[in-house]
Amino acid sequence: MSRERRVYMQMGKLRLTKSQARQFILSHQGLWPPHCLTGKRGVLRHIGLVGCIQFDPLDIVGHNSELVLQSRVLGFRRSMLQELLYDERQLIDGYDKMMSIYSVQDWPFFRRERESAARNLANGAEPIKSILPQVRKDIMDRGPLSSIDLDYNDRVRWPWGPARLSRAALESMYLCGELVVHHRVHTRRVYDLAARHLPPDLLSTPDPNVGEEEYRDWRVLRRIGGIGLLWERSSDAWLGIPGVRSKERRESLSRLLTQGKVTEVSVDGIAPTLYLRADDETALYSALSDRAQAPRAAILAPLDNLLWDRKLVAELFDFDYRWEVYKPAPLRDYGYYVLPILYGDKFVARFEPARDSSGGALVIRNWWWEPGVTLSDEMRLVLIDCFREFLTYLEADNLTIDSQAAERADLGWLRPD
């Protein structure tokens, strides 16, 4: 390993430069050469490595999960994810980093959360409990159902706001593990009995984590692997782990260090300690020993694993990104649905996409270069290739650029004709 790529130990910690840390994280995320993820096997390999990818119902140019995969898996198509989820049942809709998609083999690890949901339901509001036997019978007799297929129209209190009793009942059974998502109609979930789609031995497998501490340690370790490197600081990266806040994270990290399951990492210029899964150390050395290759560009999802911790991204990549979907329009710095563009190990631009409702073309509504970025001939060609691949993923045959974006960024070169 050349001197500039060498990794040092300092006071028991691995010491990395920011460049090395970026290169490892991008390699871990499948965003660094060699880009070897292809087809459905590549989808499974990536999700198996990072644990889960987030699902979000918004579909501007694909759901968040699809955008994550198109940036990493060569030749990715939406149909691949649908087949893995609802035909082959190798992946499952669940809750991990909020609404997520993860390997069906991880089903036993979330048993305690399903059991907790079942206890809450048993002790909960009577309107939901009273209709569960009939809902269960309806699904057994009629097959997969969604909330609009049931006529329980009373409104009940629900974590996401008042909801129809039909929806609350189905979601309760889903959270308890009695139901799984059979398929989706756009964003509407259609449910069926888990026993019809998951193997009996998987359904009966006990929680591999015996105690609560062991379970928390597993969740913390899993979340570190979701990014590659992560610090203990509070951020969206830690959302969705029941009962785990700063105190519990620190305790888990201490136990994981003692057990040799995580390694402390010091990154030059970053004060907090970062953590690496010990199992990923070999991949770290491999990533840093690889010869430099031609850079590639990628369009990232707004809830991409790489962006889970916005402060860490700002520290490592000098890139400030906020998803402004929920901001009132006058308070947005950029736009409603803006996607970052990665080139090599730097974020070079962001753009606001849309679809032409008449012809299905990809529309670039606006574009912003990052400060200090100069468009070189090489970058121009790589970005053209990136958008050509993006059009293929969207099954769109045309790209249009709004006059506002064309004027702001001089994007005539981008048309991948």
Secondary structure, DSSP 8 states (H G I E B T S, - for coil): --GGG--EEETTEEEE-HHHHHHHHHHHTT-SSS---BHHHHHHHHHHHHSEEE--S--SSS-HHHHHHHTTSBT--HHHHHIIIIIS-SEEEEESSSEEEEEGGGGGGGHHHHHHHHHHHHTS-HHHHHHHHHHHHHHHHH-SB-GGGS----EE--TTSSEEHHHHHHHHHHHTTSEEEEEEETTEEEEEEGGGTS-HHHHH---S--SHHHHHHHHHHHHHHHHSSEESS-SGGGTT-TT--HHHHHHHHHHHHHTTSEEEEEETT--S-EEEEGGGHHHHHHHHHS------EEE--TT-GGGSSHHHHHHHH-------TTS-GGG-SS-SS-EEEEETTEEEEEEEEEE-TTT--EEEEEEEE-TT----HHHHHHHHHHHHHHHHHHT---EEE-HHHHHHH--GGG---
